[in-house]
Amino acid sequence: MNSMLLTSDCAKNCNESEGPGAASAGVTELPESIGKLRNLKGLYTRNNRLRRLPETFGKLGNLARLNVSLNRLRRLPATIGALEQLEVFDARWNSDLDGEIPGEFGMLQSLKSLKLTGTRICALPTSFVQLSRLELLVMLSCDEVQEVPELTASLSKLRISPSSLKSFPDLSSMTNMVDLTLSNRRNPTILTGKISEWIHHRQQKSSPMLSLSTGMGRLSGLGHLQLSCPSPSHAVLPSGLGSLSLYHSTSLSHWERLSNLDCLSTLQLRESGATEIKLDGMESLKNLAYLVVCGCEFLERIHDI
């Protein structure tokens, strides 16, 4: 047996950032004997009612793909760390999954893709830096996460949007990064993080400010960037950006060296609460092909183009 599929069809259109509710029917547990399927390469249990994974999971030595999304898992067994061939792990929308990810996850040396969106985990282990092949990490709507440890330099795509983040690692040396999303659309005034060094609250607590230092500019391979950033300070953007999406921003004047974005072809301004938006510096974007202004409910005027 190469793969096992155990799922339902009621959640075909699950969105990355806004998942549906858990299934009202489905399998509630897997037998411990599943560990006997030593040649199993793929296990898909999406959209059931699983509350736990058997401890015998660690015996599935050839398992490469594991999808347990849209279940009711409460924890992940430490024995998952023994899955030496695991490349893809999807645990999205397990709303009961809380606490810390087991430190044994750092032993998953083949892991390339990890999706934890819509869970209640509060911390990632420091062993994450050992995941030398990890390319994609998605943690949207993980609102219990307060700290993100040092991450592996192999990451090329990082998408994270917690609302209670207190510390964030330095990403300036992550030259493989091509797709970066740092946002908190639910409450954009909450301090979410920064790229090269942590800057504490620079305004009153009700309106903290996100500061992006020159470290972002060193992410030369970054091609797509999304940021929720109402009032950035001294933000220097990577010159190779092809697509830039700014949420809740009121002016481009905050973004230094915008004129250096010679490769920028798409610029999106979304969900700004401002009545006016200044687009000063746009004339220098010679390769700009698409300008999108969307979801700006109170916008009355655009000027300084």
C-alpha positions as CSV (number, residue, x, y, z in Angstrom):
1,M,0.0,0.0,0.0
2,N,1.4,3.4,-1.1
3,S,-1.2,5.7,0.3
4,M,-4.4,5.8,2.3
5,L,-7.2,8.4,1.7
6,L,-9.8,8.9,4.4
7,T,-11.7,12.2,3.9
8,S,-15.1,13.7,3.0
9,D,-16.1,16.1,0.3
10,C,-17.8,18.8,2.3
11,A,-14.8,21.1,2.5
12,K,-13.5,21.2,-1.1
13,N,-13.2,25.0,-1.1
14,C,-11.2,25.4,2.1
15,N,-9.4,28.8,2.0
16,E,-5.9,29.1,3.3
17,S,-6.8,32.0,5.7
18,E,-10.5,31.3,6.4
19,G,-11.2,27.6,6.9
20,P,-14.6,26.0,7.3
21,G,-15.8,24.4,10.5
22,A,-14.8,20.8,11.5
23,A,-16.9,17.9,10.1
24,S,-20.0,16.9,12.0
25,A,-19.4,13.3,11.0
26,G,-16.4,11.2,10.3
27,V,-13.7,9.0,11.8
28,T,-12.8,9.8,15.4
29,E,-9.6,7.8,15.8
30,L,-7.0,5.8,14.0
31,P,-6.0,2.3,15.3
32,E,-2.6,1.8,16.9
33,S,-2.1,-0.9,14.4
34,I,-1.6,1.7,11.6
35,G,2.0,1.6,12.6
36,K,2.3,-1.8,10.8
37,L,1.9,-0.1,7.4
38,R,5.6,0.3,7.1
39,N,5.5,1.0,3.3
40,L,2.8,3.7,3.5
41,K,3.9,6.9,1.7
42,G,0.8,9.1,1.9
43,L,-1.9,9.4,4.6
44,Y,-4.8,11.8,4.0
45,T,-7.4,12.1,6.9
46,R,-8.7,15.5,6.0
47,N,-12.1,16.7,7.3
48,N,-12.8,14.0,9.9
49,R,-13.1,14.2,13.7
50,L,-9.8,12.9,14.8
51,R,-8.8,14.0,18.3
52,R,-5.4,12.2,18.5
53,L,-2.9,10.5,16.4
54,P,-1.6,7.1,17.5
55,E,1.8,7.0,19.1
56,T,2.7,4.3,16.6
57,F,2.9,7.0,13.9
58,G,6.7,7.0,14.4
59,K,6.9,3.5,12.8
60,L,5.7,4.8,9.4
61,G,9.2,5.1,8.2
62,N,8.4,5.7,4.6
63,L,5.6,8.2,5.1
64,A,6.3,11.3,2.9
65,R,2.9,13.1,2.9
66,L,0.6,13.6,5.9
67,N,-2.6,15.6,5.8
68,V,-4.6,15.8,9.0
69,S,-6.3,19.2,8.3
70,L,-9.8,20.0,9.4
71,N,-9.9,17.6,12.3
72,R,-10.2,18.1,16.1
73,L,-6.6,17.2,17.1
74,R,-5.6,18.4,20.6
75,R,-1.9,17.6,20.3
76,L,0.7,16.1,18.0
77,P,2.6,13.0,19.2
78,A,6.4,13.4,19.7
79,T,6.8,10.2,17.8
80,I,6.2,12.2,14.6
81,G,9.8,13.2,14.9
82,A,10.8,9.7,13.8
83,L,9.2,10.1,10.3
84,E,12.5,10.5,8.5
85,Q,11.0,10.6,5.0
86,L,8.1,13.1,5.8
87,E,8.2,16.0,3.3
88,V,4.7,17.5,3.6
89,F,2.7,18.0,6.8
90,D,-0.7,19.7,6.7
91,A,-2.4,20.3,10.1
92,R,-4.5,23.3,9.2
93,W,-7.8,24.1,10.9
94,N,-7.4,21.9,13.9
95,S,-8.9,24.6,16.2
96,D,-8.4,22.4,19.4
97,L,-4.7,21.9,18.7
98,D,-2.9,24.0,21.4
99,G,0.2,24.2,23.4
100,E,3.7,23.8,21.9
101,I,4.8,21.9,18.9
102,P,7.0,19.0,20.1
103,G,10.7,19.6,20.0
104,E,11.1,16.3,18.1
105,F,9.8,18.1,15.0
106,G,13.4,19.3,14.6
107,M,14.3,15.8,13.6
108,L,12.2,15.9,10.4
109,Q,15.2,16.4,8.2
110,S,13.2,15.7,5.0
111,L,10.4,18.2,5.8
112,K,9.8,20.7,3.0
113,S,6.2,22.1,3.7
114,L,4.5,22.7,7.1
115,K,1.0,24.3,7.3
116,L,-0.4,25.1,10.8
117,T,-3.0,27.8,9.9
118,G,-6.0,28.0,12.1
119,T,-4.5,26.2,15.1
120,R,-4.1,27.4,18.7
121,I,-0.4,26.5,19.1
122,C,1.4,29.0,21.3
123,A,5.0,28.3,20.4
124,L,7.4,26.7,18.0
125,P,10.4,24.7,19.3
126,T,13.9,26.1,18.9
127,S,14.8,22.9,17.1
128,F,13.0,24.4,14.0
129,V,16.3,25.9,12.9
130,Q,17.5,22.3,12.3
131,L,14.9,21.8,9.5
132,S,17.5,22.3,6.8
133,R,15.1,21.4,3.9
134,L,12.0,23.4,5.0
135,E,10.9,25.7,2.2
136,L,7.3,26.6,3.2
137,L,5.9,27.6,6.6
138,V,2.3,28.8,6.8
139,M,0.9,30.0,10.2
140,L,-2.0,32.3,9.3
141,S,-4.6,32.8,12.0
142,C,-2.4,31.3,14.7
143,D,-3.4,33.9,17.3
144,E,-1.9,32.2,20.3
145,V,1.7,32.3,19.0
146,Q,3.8,34.8,21.0
147,E,7.3,33.9,19.9
148,V,8.8,32.7,16.7
149,P,12.3,31.1,17.1
150,E,15.2,31.3,14.7
151,L,14.2,29.8,11.4
152,T,16.1,27.8,8.9
153,A,17.8,29.7,6.1
154,S,16.3,27.2,3.6
155,L,12.8,28.9,3.9
156,S,11.6,30.4,0.6
157,K,8.0,31.1,1.6
158,L,6.8,32.3,5.0
159,R,3.3,33.4,5.8
160,I,2.4,34.3,9.3
161,S,-0.3,36.5,10.9
162,P,-0.6,36.1,14.7
163,S,-2.2,38.8,16.8
164,S,-0.2,38.3,20.0
165,L,3.4,38.1,18.7
166,K,6.0,39.4,21.1
167,S,9.2,38.5,19.4
168,F,10.3,37.7,15.9
169,P,13.6,36.4,14.5
170,D,16.0,38.1,12.2
171,L,15.2,37.2,8.6
172,S,17.7,39.4,6.9
173,S,20.1,36.5,6.1
174,M,17.4,34.4,4.6
175,T,18.5,34.9,1.0
176,N,16.2,32.1,-0.3
177,M,13.0,33.9,0.6
178,V,10.9,34.7,-2.4
179,D,7.4,35.0,-0.8
180,L,6.9,36.7,2.5
181,T,3.6,37.5,4.3
182,L,3.6,39.3,7.6
183,S,0.1,40.6,8.4
184,N,-2.6,41.0,11.0
185,R,-5.7,42.0,9.1
186,R,-7.9,41.4,12.1
187,N,-6.3,44.2,14.1
188,P,-3.6,46.0,12.2
189,T,-2.5,48.2,15.1
190,I,-1.1,45.3,17.0
191,L,2.7,45.0,16.8
192,T,3.3,42.0,14.6
193,G,7.0,41.7,14.0
194,K,10.0,43.0,12.0
195,I,12.7,41.9,9.7
196,S,16.1,42.6,11.0
197,E,15.8,43.6,14.7
198,W,12.9,44.0,17.1
199,I,11.7,47.5,17.6
200,H,9.5,48.0,20.7
201,H,6.4,50.2,20.9
202,R,7.2,53.7,19.6
203,Q,3.8,55.1,20.2
204,Q,1.2,54.7,22.9
205,K,0.0,51.1,23.5
206,S,-3.2,51.7,21.6
207,S,-1.4,52.5,18.5
208,P,2.0,50.8,18.3
209,M,4.2,51.1,15.2
210,L,5.9,48.5,13.1
211,S,9.4,49.3,12.2
212,L,11.1,47.6,9.3
213,S,14.8,48.3,9.2
214,T,17.3,48.1,6.3
215,G,17.6,44.4,6.9
216,M,14.7,43.8,4.6
217,G,16.6,45.3,1.7
218,R,19.1,42.4,1.9
219,L,16.5,39.9,1.0
220,S,17.6,40.2,-2.6
221,G,15.7,37.1,-3.8
222,L,12.3,38.2,-2.5
223,G,9.9,38.5,-5.4
224,H,6.5,38.8,-3.6
225,L,5.8,40.6,-0.4
226,Q,2.6,41.2,1.6
227,L,2.7,43.5,4.6
228,S,0.1,44.7,7.0
229,C,1.7,47.9,8.2
230,P,-0.3,51.1,8.9
231,S,2.6,53.3,9.8
232,P,6.1,51.9,9.0
233,S,9.3,53.7,9.8
234,H,12.4,53.7,7.6
235,A,11.2,50.8,5.5
236,V,13.7,49.8,2.8
237,L,12.3,47.2,0.3
238,P,14.2,44.6,-1.6
239,S,15.1,45.9,-5.1
240,G,14.0,42.7,-6.8
241,L,10.4,42.8,-5.8
242,G,8.0,42.0,-8.6
243,S,4.8,42.2,-6.6
244,L,4.0,44.3,-3.5
245,S,0.8,44.2,-1.4
246,L,0.4,46.8,1.4
247,Y,-2.5,46.4,3.8
248,H,-3.7,49.4,5.9
249,S,-1.1,51.8,4.6
250,T,-2.1,55.4,4.0
251,S,0.9,56.7,2.0
252,L,3.8,55.5,-0.1
253,S,6.0,58.2,1.4
254,H,6.8,55.9,4.4
255,W,8.5,53.5,2.0
256,E,12.0,54.7,1.3
257,R,13.7,53.9,-2.0
258,L,10.5,53.0,-3.7
259,S,12.0,54.3,-6.8
260,N,14.6,51.5,-6.7
261,L,12.0,48.9,-7.3
262,D,12.9,48.5,-11.0
263,C,11.3,45.1,-11.3
264,L,8.0,46.0,-9.6
265,S,5.1,45.1,-12.0
266,T,2.2,44.8,-9.5
267,L,1.4,47.2,-6.6
268,Q,-1.7,46.6,-4.4
269,L,-3.0,48.9,-1.7
270,R,-5.7,47.1,0.3
271,E,-8.0,47.6,3.2
272,S,-6.8,51.1,4.1
273,G,-9.1,53.1,6.4
274,A,-7.8,56.4,5.2
275,T,-10.0,58.9,3.3
276,E,-6.9,60.0,1.2
277,I,-4.0,58.0,-0.1
278,K,-0.8,59.6,-1.4
279,L,0.9,57.8,-4.3
280,D,4.0,60.0,-4.5
281,G,7.0,58.4,-6.2
282,M,4.9,56.3,-8.6
283,E,6.4,58.0,-11.7
284,S,9.7,56.2,-11.1
285,L,8.2,52.7,-11.3
286,K,8.9,52.2,-15.0
287,N,7.8,48.6,-15.1
288,L,4.6,49.0,-13.1
289,A,1.8,47.2,-15.1
290,Y,-0.9,46.8,-12.5
291,L,-2.1,49.1,-9.7
292,V,-4.8,47.7,-7.5
293,V,-6.7,49.8,-4.8
294,C,-9.2,47.5,-3.2
295,G,-11.2,47.3,0.0
296,C,-10.6,50.9,1.0
297,E,-14.1,51.6,2.3
298,F,-13.6,55.3,3.3
299,L,-11.3,56.3,0.4
300,E,-12.4,59.6,-1.3
301,R,-9.3,60.8,-3.0
302,I,-6.0,59.6,-4.5
303,H,-3.4,62.2,-5.3
304,D,0.3,62.9,-5.9
305,I,0.7,60.3,-8.6
